[in-house]
Amino acid sequence: MHIYNITFTLEKELEPEIISWLREEFIPRSVTADGEYFGSAELLRVGHTLEPGTANLALHLRTDDAANIDDWYADRGCALFDAMLKRWPERVVYFPTLLEVIE
């Protein structure tokens, strides 16, 4: 099992809007009924922030095959990240991390 963790740092005032966008746009285009890319998603609020006035969110996308992540990025992910950065330029940043479940 692999988890593609995407951590977002954003202006606190944008949090409700970005959560809605992730729920309505990002997750449905990443997790499909047939599990083509990811089988499930979990959206979390990170309890620790380094910068005042910011919020941190984490999105966990789960897949059995790490190759699905590359396929998703090429087919949909890059466009989703571009759309996010165009909609909220310099107000949200993200960094992805590939995690492998050990136990």
C-alpha positions as CSV (number, residue, x, y, z in Angstrom):
1,M,0.0,0.0,0.0
2,H,1.2,3.5,-0.9
3,I,0.0,6.8,0.3
4,Y,0.6,9.9,-1.8
5,N,0.5,12.6,0.9
6,I,0.1,16.2,-0.3
7,T,0.5,18.9,2.4
8,F,-0.9,22.3,1.6
9,T,0.0,25.5,3.4
10,L,-2.4,28.3,2.8
11,E,-3.7,31.6,4.1
12,K,-6.0,30.8,7.0
13,E,-8.9,32.8,5.5
14,L,-8.8,30.5,2.4
15,E,-9.3,27.3,4.4
16,P,-13.0,26.8,3.9
17,E,-12.8,27.6,0.1
18,I,-9.8,25.3,-0.5
19,I,-11.4,22.5,1.5
20,S,-14.5,22.8,-0.7
21,W,-12.4,22.8,-3.8
22,L,-10.5,19.8,-2.7
23,R,-13.7,17.9,-1.9
24,E,-15.6,19.0,-5.1
25,E,-12.8,19.1,-7.7
26,F,-9.5,17.6,-6.6
27,I,-10.6,14.4,-4.9
28,P,-13.3,13.4,-7.4
29,R,-10.7,13.7,-10.2
30,S,-8.2,11.6,-8.3
31,V,-10.3,8.9,-6.7
32,T,-12.5,7.2,-9.3
33,A,-15.1,4.5,-8.8
34,D,-12.9,2.0,-10.7
35,G,-9.8,2.9,-8.6
36,E,-7.8,3.7,-11.7
37,Y,-5.4,5.9,-9.8
38,F,-6.3,5.9,-6.1
39,G,-8.8,3.8,-4.2
40,S,-9.5,6.3,-1.4
41,A,-8.8,9.7,0.0
42,E,-8.5,11.2,3.4
43,L,-8.4,15.0,4.0
44,L,-6.9,16.1,7.3
45,R,-6.2,19.3,9.1
46,V,-2.6,19.5,10.4
47,G,-2.6,20.8,13.9
48,H,0.7,22.5,13.8
49,T,1.5,25.7,11.8
50,L,4.8,27.4,11.5
51,E,3.6,30.7,10.2
52,P,1.0,32.9,11.9
53,G,-2.2,33.4,9.8
54,T,-1.7,30.1,7.9
55,A,-3.4,26.8,7.9
56,N,-2.1,23.4,6.9
57,L,-4.0,20.6,5.3
58,A,-2.9,17.1,4.3
59,L,-4.5,14.9,1.7
60,H,-3.8,11.2,1.7
61,L,-4.5,9.4,-1.6
62,R,-4.1,5.6,-1.3
63,T,-3.1,3.1,-4.0
64,D,-1.8,-0.4,-4.2
65,D,0.6,0.4,-7.0
66,A,3.0,3.3,-6.8
67,A,3.1,3.5,-10.7
68,N,-0.5,4.8,-10.5
69,I,0.8,8.0,-9.0
70,D,2.9,8.8,-12.0
71,D,0.0,7.9,-14.3
72,W,-2.4,10.2,-12.3
73,Y,0.1,13.0,-12.3
74,A,0.6,12.8,-16.1
75,D,-3.2,12.4,-16.8
76,R,-4.8,14.7,-14.1
77,G,-2.5,15.7,-11.2
78,C,-0.4,18.3,-13.0
79,A,-3.5,20.1,-14.3
80,L,-5.1,20.0,-10.9
81,F,-2.0,21.6,-9.2
82,D,-1.8,24.2,-12.0
83,A,-5.5,25.1,-11.6
84,M,-5.0,25.5,-7.8
85,L,-1.9,27.7,-8.3
86,K,-3.7,29.9,-10.9
87,R,-6.8,30.3,-8.7
88,W,-4.8,31.2,-5.6
89,P,-1.5,32.5,-6.8
90,E,1.1,33.0,-4.0
91,R,-1.6,32.2,-1.4
92,V,-1.2,28.4,-1.3
93,V,1.8,26.1,-1.6
94,Y,1.9,22.3,-1.6
95,F,4.5,19.6,-1.3
96,P,3.9,15.9,-2.1
97,T,5.5,13.0,-0.3
98,L,5.2,9.3,-1.3
99,L,4.8,7.0,1.7
100,E,4.9,3.3,1.7
101,V,2.9,1.5,4.4
102,I,5.1,-0.9,6.4
103,E,2.5,-2.3,8.8
